[in-house]
Amino acid sequence: MTPDEFRTHGHDLIDWIADYIGDVDRRPVGSRVQPGEVRSQLPEHPPTDIEPFDAVMADVEGVVVPGLTQWQHPGFFAYFPANNSFSSILGELLSAGLGVQGMSWVTSPACTEVETLMLDWMQELLDLPDRFRSTSATGGGVIQGTASEATLVAILSARWQATDGAVNHDGDTTRLVAYATSQAHSSIEKGLRIAGIGTERTRIVPHDETFAMRPDALAEMIAADRAAGLVPFFVCSTHGTTSSTAFDPTSEIGPICVRERIWLHVDAAMSGIAALAPEFRWVNSGLEYADSYCTNPHKWMGVNFDCDLYWTADRAALLGALSILPEYLRSQAAEAGAVIDYRDWQIPLGRRFRALKLWFAIRCDGVASFREMILDHVALTQELADWVADDERYEIVAPHPLNLLCLALRADDLDTANAATDALIESANATGEALFTRTVLDGRSVLRVSIGARSTERSHVEAAWRLLQRTAPTE
Amino acid sequence: MTPDEFRTHGHDLIDWIADYIGDVDRRPVGSRVQPGEVRSQLPEHPPTDIEPFDAVMADVEGVVVPGLTQWQHPGFFAYFPANNSFSSILGELLSAGLGVQGMSWVTSPACTEVETLMLDWMQELLDLPDRFRSTSATGGGVIQGTASEATLVAILSARWQATDGAVNHDGDTTRLVAYATSQAHSSIEKGLRIAGIGTERTRIVPHDETFAMRPDALAEMIAADRAAGLVPFFVCSTHGTTSSTAFDPTSEIGPICVRERIWLHVDAAMSGIAALAPEFRWVNSGLEYADSYCTNPHKWMGVNFDCDLYWTADRAALLGALSILPEYLRSQAAEAGAVIDYRDWQIPLGRRFRALKLWFAIRCDGVASFREMILDHVALTQELADWVADDERYEIVAPHPLNLLCLALRADDLDTANAATDALIESANATGEALFTRTVLDGRSVLRVSIGARSTERSHVEAAWRLLQRTAPTE
């Protein structure tokens, strides 16, 4: 592709994206394709000749888009929001255009320094503890690709700390024990498994009726493990669980971890960003006890994926866990301790200039717009809860402090209720008007209504509720 | 940012990128900024009001770009190439615009199916073993962010296989032993450390005078470890090392691994892509023995970062190592075994639609253009080697079968030679005309000339050599 062709096709693609986002609601939210259907429409073997860009875009329109779940659709109530925004799309475009590597400060100083500044800006905007700031004595922040990676980095930091660094040499993890509830995200178990903490040493801490961790149970389990000669080393407290937006009580968990010298990671991937609105600063209660924390602008804030923010109050543990310095990556600036080399703050070596999209979003869209969207979505969720409460076929099965409502159909017995709820989800999704996902809370099938797409307005929530009302069995 | 503003600014940004790439050679290759200089030019606190896009772009021009190492500069001979291309930039833009998640097939079927097809296309274009194809009995491929992640996934697969899956439960890695040379990439040590294989059980296999692994030494070390009751489980064979493009002899290493039932991972992150040119198919010799393999289109092929291709011949081990299925991620298609859920093939959960940029590049730029660039760069490297051989101040210190030349200045003793080479690198880089990186080969300071930027032509290599000639001390 020549530079002139890039200009022409690039302009066209920008317009195509604006059009796509503008009328995504004319498409079904969930794709209707069958397994293999997308691939079957594309050539099995690579082309030998160059094809015109228009031919590629014809396949995008005709084959790819119909094969997508439309995450930017206003009727998208599934999983979690994964918003993009016009400003952050341009930030991503610029990152691709510059094509620089931010693995070390010296490989592109601005890539590191803008990122550090963005983490400090966000610390301020979210009102996080000062000890997470890059300008603090021992803390700092970094952009990770995903909360899964942030979790793994936290576990590795904790593992290093609990073994005084010995794990880097002997790799012995066989006495380490970790704690989380059954409601914690699957990435906790995955991260622990990767780090050599198998299921035998991963304790599922009981939760209360709000699906939040019971600190008394945590303390008991820690004591039992210590008595057995094991080494409790990591607790994950979730602020806003994936299944039901439960909040583990970090203000009570924190003192236990401090007393027991256990690394406390707070996973607020979905809900932490709500603290952009002063009304919801409570979502980060207890964070003064946390050794590490993460939240995702690529969910509710509208900075397109991937953009997870990870802070630690103990960067020495992080560097101890992850730093490796081969000759070909040495630099004078790093050896003088004057700069951050973010490659040592993450699993991969290479890294894109992801701070650009956050910078663009904060400057061009503004914090006020994020706050407004968050307030709107929470208000809509509470309004929906009121409507649901008036329909006796439905039951709300978990607290809903933010933007997620967990519903189930009532029935005389659990199996019947679960079957009805499962059938409801399937039928509602089949319409293509909205998309919901299912979870299970203490054995109960649940329809999750996650209200977080940037394009979702009151009319879409009303339509979704009408859809659920007409789809539910009438008694 | 409104849709109309997005169109306007998007068009401008496309043109800005075309201009930037077109005249990147008027800038110094390496940034001249001092630590903290970029940040000091930006506001310490986030803005409270929206700013115009032009103000942001003014900072990009005035603050960010001068703070970058220009990886797309034709005088960039440092590290490794990290090329972008106009077509792949548009692929990345489209991915950001669509804003879909490819963590599971059902979360956007096309995201998975196009990716699987691209891996099969690339298997064909690189002439890799058929058992890596998604259509094979037990293999398949996936896009990872980086080779570091691919390596970690390979190690985790190997760990699962060697323990019959027990590691997922007991987390016991204390008998596992891994093997690589000192020339293997730092991500091998990092990945092993993460997976609980400390330095005490990471064997540095001796290399020969070409910096390639000695299979006899590998076999001896494995035997010694077995005799000591340990479990050899992972060998990394590098095809094109970072320091010097050394090729470990996989054709000889492979039979040892087969006999000993050890997972063999081939890391061809930099050089594997050369197999796009039939002349260089030898770079993948011995791959029929490999259990896993990776190479990076985001290096020499011009598909912008991040795009690492990872193939395995044993997807059961991969799924055994990484699969976790919470209720909120279940789907009928996955449970029927009809589809791939790529979240189980990688460390993170979320994933972008990265296959688009590879698809765009193959279709719009064409394989012939990649082959031509690779042949040109290799020819230029060999030509440079001839010039260097005629300058008695210089010595070529490693084989240079592809696009990397390792140089050192001669002197009567090693310390003097090393100091001279180090000074040469510093002085040459300070000109801003070209950028080289240093490595150390068996105690010797080395200037690496990596010829791989898409924009690098004969005139740039000539200029770089003139720079080195005039910068080296005259005797």
Chai-1 contact restraints between the chains, C-beta under 6 A:
chainA,res_idxA,chainB,res_idxB,connection_type,confidence,min_distance_angstrom,max_distance_angstrom,comment,restraint_id
A,M1,B,F86,contact,1.0,0.0,6.0,A-B,restraint_1
A,M1,B,S87,contact,1.0,0.0,6.0,A-B,restraint_2
A,M1,B,C364,contact,1.0,0.0,6.0,A-B,restraint_3
A,P3,B,A18,contact,1.0,0.0,6.0,A-B,restraint_4
A,P3,B,G22,contact,1.0,0.0,6.0,A-B,restraint_5
A,F6,B,A18,contact,1.0,0.0,6.0,A-B,restraint_6
A,F6,B,F86,contact,1.0,0.0,6.0,A-B,restraint_7
A,R7,B,I14,contact,1.0,0.0,6.0,A-B,restraint_8
A,R7,B,D15,contact,1.0,0.0,6.0,A-B,restraint_9
A,R7,B,A18,contact,1.0,0.0,6.0,A-B,restraint_10
A,G10,B,I14,contact,1.0,0.0,6.0,A-B,restraint_11
A,H11,B,H11,contact,1.0,0.0,6.0,A-B,restraint_12
A,H11,B,I14,contact,1.0,0.0,6.0,A-B,restraint_13
A,L13,B,L90,contact,1.0,0.0,6.0,A-B,restraint_14
A,L13,B,L93,contact,1.0,0.0,6.0,A-B,restraint_15
A,I14,B,R7,contact,1.0,0.0,6.0,A-B,restraint_16
A,I14,B,G10,contact,1.0,0.0,6.0,A-B,restraint_17
A,I14,B,H11,contact,1.0,0.0,6.0,A-B,restraint_18
A,D15,B,R7,contact,1.0,0.0,6.0,A-B,restraint_19
A,I17,B,G97,contact,1.0,0.0,6.0,A-B,restraint_20
A,A18,B,P3,contact,1.0,0.0,6.0,A-B,restraint_21
A,A18,B,F6,contact,1.0,0.0,6.0,A-B,restraint_22
A,A18,B,R7,contact,1.0,0.0,6.0,A-B,restraint_23
A,G22,B,P3,contact,1.0,0.0,6.0,A-B,restraint_24
A,S31,B,P109,contact,1.0,0.0,6.0,A-B,restraint_25
A,V33,B,P109,contact,1.0,0.0,6.0,A-B,restraint_26
A,P35,B,A333,contact,1.0,0.0,6.0,A-B,restraint_27
A,P35,B,A338,contact,1.0,0.0,6.0,A-B,restraint_28
A,P35,B,V339,contact,1.0,0.0,6.0,A-B,restraint_29
A,V38,B,P109,contact,1.0,0.0,6.0,A-B,restraint_30
A,V38,B,A110,contact,1.0,0.0,6.0,A-B,restraint_31
A,V38,B,E113,contact,1.0,0.0,6.0,A-B,restraint_32
A,R39,B,E113,contact,1.0,0.0,6.0,A-B,restraint_33
A,R39,B,L117,contact,1.0,0.0,6.0,A-B,restraint_34
A,L42,B,L117,contact,1.0,0.0,6.0,A-B,restraint_35
A,P46,B,W121,contact,1.0,0.0,6.0,A-B,restraint_36
A,P46,B,L125,contact,1.0,0.0,6.0,A-B,restraint_37
A,P46,B,I362,contact,1.0,0.0,6.0,A-B,restraint_38
A,P47,B,R363,contact,1.0,0.0,6.0,A-B,restraint_39
A,I50,B,G366,contact,1.0,0.0,6.0,A-B,restraint_40
A,E51,B,R363,contact,1.0,0.0,6.0,A-B,restraint_41
A,F53,B,C364,contact,1.0,0.0,6.0,A-B,restraint_42
A,V56,B,R363,contact,1.0,0.0,6.0,A-B,restraint_43
A,V64,B,A110,contact,1.0,0.0,6.0,A-B,restraint_44
A,G67,B,P109,contact,1.0,0.0,6.0,A-B,restraint_45
A,G67,B,A110,contact,1.0,0.0,6.0,A-B,restraint_46
A,L68,B,V100,contact,1.0,0.0,6.0,A-B,restraint_47
A,L68,B,S108,contact,1.0,0.0,6.0,A-B,restraint_48
A,L68,B,A110,contact,1.0,0.0,6.0,A-B,restraint_49
A,T69,B,T107,contact,1.0,0.0,6.0,A-B,restraint_50
A,T69,B,S108,contact,1.0,0.0,6.0,A-B,restraint_51
A,W71,B,G99,contact,1.0,0.0,6.0,A-B,restraint_52
A,W71,B,V100,contact,1.0,0.0,6.0,A-B,restraint_53
A,Q72,B,G99,contact,1.0,0.0,6.0,A-B,restraint_54
A,A82,B,Q101,contact,1.0,0.0,6.0,A-B,restraint_55
A,N84,B,G99,contact,1.0,0.0,6.0,A-B,restraint_56
A,F86,B,M1,contact,1.0,0.0,6.0,A-B,restraint_57
A,F86,B,F6,contact,1.0,0.0,6.0,A-B,restraint_58
A,S87,B,M1,contact,1.0,0.0,6.0,A-B,restraint_59
A,I89,B,A96,contact,1.0,0.0,6.0,A-B,restraint_60
A,I89,B,G97,contact,1.0,0.0,6.0,A-B,restraint_61
A,L90,B,L13,contact,1.0,0.0,6.0,A-B,restraint_62
A,E92,B,A96,contact,1.0,0.0,6.0,A-B,restraint_63
A,L93,B,L13,contact,1.0,0.0,6.0,A-B,restraint_64
A,L93,B,L93,contact,1.0,0.0,6.0,A-B,restraint_65
A,A96,B,I89,contact,1.0,0.0,6.0,A-B,restraint_66
A,A96,B,E92,contact,1.0,0.0,6.0,A-B,restraint_67
A,A96,B,N304,contact,1.0,0.0,6.0,A-B,restraint_68
A,G97,B,I17,contact,1.0,0.0,6.0,A-B,restraint_69
A,G97,B,I89,contact,1.0,0.0,6.0,A-B,restraint_70
A,G99,B,W71,contact,1.0,0.0,6.0,A-B,restraint_71
A,G99,B,Q72,contact,1.0,0.0,6.0,A-B,restraint_72
A,G99,B,N84,contact,1.0,0.0,6.0,A-B,restraint_73
A,G99,B,N304,contact,1.0,0.0,6.0,A-B,restraint_74
A,V100,B,L68,contact,1.0,0.0,6.0,A-B,restraint_75
A,V100,B,W71,contact,1.0,0.0,6.0,A-B,restraint_76
A,Q101,B,A82,contact,1.0,0.0,6.0,A-B,restraint_77
A,T107,B,T69,contact,1.0,0.0,6.0,A-B,restraint_78
A,S108,B,L68,contact,1.0,0.0,6.0,A-B,restraint_79
A,S108,B,T69,contact,1.0,0.0,6.0,A-B,restraint_80
A,P109,B,S31,contact,1.0,0.0,6.0,A-B,restraint_81
A,P109,B,V33,contact,1.0,0.0,6.0,A-B,restraint_82
A,P109,B,V38,contact,1.0,0.0,6.0,A-B,restraint_83
A,P109,B,G67,contact,1.0,0.0,6.0,A-B,restraint_84
A,A110,B,V38,contact,1.0,0.0,6.0,A-B,restraint_85
A,A110,B,V64,contact,1.0,0.0,6.0,A-B,restraint_86
A,A110,B,G67,contact,1.0,0.0,6.0,A-B,restraint_87
A,A110,B,L68,contact,1.0,0.0,6.0,A-B,restraint_88
A,E113,B,V38,contact,1.0,0.0,6.0,A-B,restraint_89
A,E113,B,R39,contact,1.0,0.0,6.0,A-B,restraint_90
A,L117,B,R39,contact,1.0,0.0,6.0,A-B,restraint_91
A,L117,B,L42,contact,1.0,0.0,6.0,A-B,restraint_92
A,W121,B,P46,contact,1.0,0.0,6.0,A-B,restraint_93
A,L125,B,P46,contact,1.0,0.0,6.0,A-B,restraint_94
A,G145,B,P348,contact,1.0,0.0,6.0,A-B,restraint_95
A,T146,B,P348,contact,1.0,0.0,6.0,A-B,restraint_96
A,T146,B,G350,contact,1.0,0.0,6.0,A-B,restraint_97
A,S148,B,P348,contact,1.0,0.0,6.0,A-B,restraint_98
A,S148,B,L349,contact,1.0,0.0,6.0,A-B,restraint_99
A,E149,B,P348,contact,1.0,0.0,6.0,A-B,restraint_100
A,N168,B,R193,contact,1.0,0.0,6.0,A-B,restraint_101
A,N168,B,G198,contact,1.0,0.0,6.0,A-B,restraint_102
A,H169,B,G198,contact,1.0,0.0,6.0,A-B,restraint_103
A,H169,B,T199,contact,1.0,0.0,6.0,A-B,restraint_104
A,H169,B,E200,contact,1.0,0.0,6.0,A-B,restraint_105
A,D170,B,G198,contact,1.0,0.0,6.0,A-B,restraint_106
A,D170,B,E200,contact,1.0,0.0,6.0,A-B,restraint_107
A,G171,B,T173,contact,1.0,0.0,6.0,A-B,restraint_108
A,G171,B,G196,contact,1.0,0.0,6.0,A-B,restraint_109
A,G171,B,I197,contact,1.0,0.0,6.0,A-B,restraint_110
A,G171,B,G198,contact,1.0,0.0,6.0,A-B,restraint_111
A,D172,B,T174,contact,1.0,0.0,6.0,A-B,restraint_112
A,T173,B,G171,contact,1.0,0.0,6.0,A-B,restraint_113
A,T173,B,G196,contact,1.0,0.0,6.0,A-B,restraint_114
A,T174,B,D172,contact,1.0,0.0,6.0,A-B,restraint_115
A,S186,B,I324,contact,1.0,0.0,6.0,A-B,restraint_116
A,S186,B,P326,contact,1.0,0.0,6.0,A-B,restraint_117
A,S187,B,L349,contact,1.0,0.0,6.0,A-B,restraint_118
A,E189,B,I324,contact,1.0,0.0,6.0,A-B,restraint_119
A,K190,B,I324,contact,1.0,0.0,6.0,A-B,restraint_120
A,R193,B,N168,contact,1.0,0.0,6.0,A-B,restraint_121
A,G196,B,G171,contact,1.0,0.0,6.0,A-B,restraint_122
A,G196,B,T173,contact,1.0,0.0,6.0,A-B,restraint_123
A,G196,B,G196,contact,1.0,0.0,6.0,A-B,restraint_124
A,I197,B,G171,contact,1.0,0.0,6.0,A-B,restraint_125
A,G198,B,N168,contact,1.0,0.0,6.0,A-B,restraint_126
A,G198,B,H169,contact,1.0,0.0,6.0,A-B,restraint_127
A,G198,B,D170,contact,1.0,0.0,6.0,A-B,restraint_128
A,G198,B,G171,contact,1.0,0.0,6.0,A-B,restraint_129
A,T199,B,H169,contact,1.0,0.0,6.0,A-B,restraint_130
A,E200,B,H169,contact,1.0,0.0,6.0,A-B,restraint_131
A,E200,B,D170,contact,1.0,0.0,6.0,A-B,restraint_132
A,T242,B,Y328,contact,1.0,0.0,6.0,A-B,restraint_133
A,S243,B,Y328,contact,1.0,0.0,6.0,A-B,restraint_134
A,N304,B,A96,contact,1.0,0.0,6.0,A-B,restraint_135
A,N304,B,G99,contact,1.0,0.0,6.0,A-B,restraint_136
A,F305,B,G350,contact,1.0,0.0,6.0,A-B,restraint_137
A,F305,B,R352,contact,1.0,0.0,6.0,A-B,restraint_138
A,I324,B,S186,contact,1.0,0.0,6.0,A-B,restraint_139
A,I324,B,E189,contact,1.0,0.0,6.0,A-B,restraint_140
A,I324,B,K190,contact,1.0,0.0,6.0,A-B,restraint_141
A,P326,B,S186,contact,1.0,0.0,6.0,A-B,restraint_142
A,E327,B,T439,contact,1.0,0.0,6.0,A-B,restraint_143
A,E327,B,V440,contact,1.0,0.0,6.0,A-B,restraint_144
A,Y328,B,T242,contact,1.0,0.0,6.0,A-B,restraint_145
A,Y328,B,S243,contact,1.0,0.0,6.0,A-B,restraint_146
A,Y328,B,T437,contact,1.0,0.0,6.0,A-B,restraint_147
A,Y328,B,T439,contact,1.0,0.0,6.0,A-B,restraint_148
A,A333,B,P35,contact,1.0,0.0,6.0,A-B,restraint_149
A,A338,B,P35,contact,1.0,0.0,6.0,A-B,restraint_150
A,V339,B,P35,contact,1.0,0.0,6.0,A-B,restraint_151
A,P348,B,G145,contact,1.0,0.0,6.0,A-B,restraint_152
A,P348,B,T146,contact,1.0,0.0,6.0,A-B,restraint_153
A,P348,B,S148,contact,1.0,0.0,6.0,A-B,restraint_154
A,P348,B,E149,contact,1.0,0.0,6.0,A-B,restraint_155
A,L349,B,S148,contact,1.0,0.0,6.0,A-B,restraint_156
A,L349,B,S187,contact,1.0,0.0,6.0,A-B,restraint_157
A,G350,B,T146,contact,1.0,0.0,6.0,A-B,restraint_158
A,G350,B,F305,contact,1.0,0.0,6.0,A-B,restraint_159
A,R352,B,F305,contact,1.0,0.0,6.0,A-B,restraint_160
A,I362,B,P46,contact,1.0,0.0,6.0,A-B,restraint_161
A,R363,B,P47,contact,1.0,0.0,6.0,A-B,restraint_162
A,R363,B,E51,contact,1.0,0.0,6.0,A-B,restraint_163
A,R363,B,V56,contact,1.0,0.0,6.0,A-B,restraint_164
A,C364,B,M1,contact,1.0,0.0,6.0,A-B,restraint_165
A,C364,B,F53,contact,1.0,0.0,6.0,A-B,restraint_166
A,G366,B,I50,contact,1.0,0.0,6.0,A-B,restraint_167
A,T437,B,Y328,contact,1.0,0.0,6.0,A-B,restraint_168
A,T439,B,E327,contact,1.0,0.0,6.0,A-B,restraint_169
A,T439,B,Y328,contact,1.0,0.0,6.0,A-B,restraint_170
A,V440,B,E327,contact,1.0,0.0,6.0,A-B,restraint_171
